[in-house]
Amino acid sequence: MDWFKRKKQVIFPVEKKDVPDGLWMKCDGCGAILYKKELEQKMYVCPECNQHFRIGSDTYIKILFDEGSFKETNAKVASADPLNFTDVKSYKDKYLGTVKKTGLNEAVITGTAKLNKQSVVAALMDFRFMGGSMGSVVGEKIGRAIDLAYKKNQPLIILSASGGARMHEGVLSLMQMAKTSSKLARLDQKGIPYISILTNPTTGGTTASYAMLGDINIAEPGALIGFAGPRVIKQTIGQDLPIGFQRSEFVRDHGFLDIIAHRHELKERISGILKFYAHKNPLK
Ligand SMILES: [Zn+2]
């Protein structure tokens, strides 16, 4: 009886295939190897596990708005570094390096656009630019977008992707909270709808400033949404946090979100909301 006798294994050397760089990527949700071209067609959502990959504002513009309808506003507003801030690197160098690396001018792009033929004013944050941090330029551009929506009587859409306030600008970045929320209150008094889209991640000062102030707060599945990070909260309260804490589904179940929309349905859901508001309160 030699049932348990190991068979001699011959190990063949595995031939390494050259995968052209950048054609494939690994899903950090399920580990599947995905073909980038296919992933692009699927709006950067993993076909295996539904993981929503982080994407830039340029991709969201393509997903949300009618082709070629987005017209940028206030493109040239740039930060002045009034504190002359330096940590490992000077803020100025870091800022200029990020502009060069990303091709973006700031962590937000604002403009006017059409969403299923409905005119809107939009602001889209971009995590690639210093973690989507909200500095004085981000606050100012969002403030101007709110003013434009007010002036044009058009719905406002803000898409957030942000780690919070920009530390390099100290209290100046925190002051954006008062500016953006007071302007949103004025927009609300005029009865103009504001739809806030929360993507992964939306945290810190951005959550506290405008991301949670939408008439409708709509998030992508599985997005990290919160104010302080889970580690800080755990240390403060001295307790373990529940599973799924600060993810879209948890935040919705606790009453802070209205809708979780799959990226494939995001445009249609927003379009439906805009139609509802137009019917309820026709804008001029
Ligand atoms: Zn996956």
Residues whose N, C-alpha, C, O or C-beta is under 5 A from the ligand:
A	BS01	ZN	C27 G29 C30 G31 A32 C46 E48 C49 N50 Q51
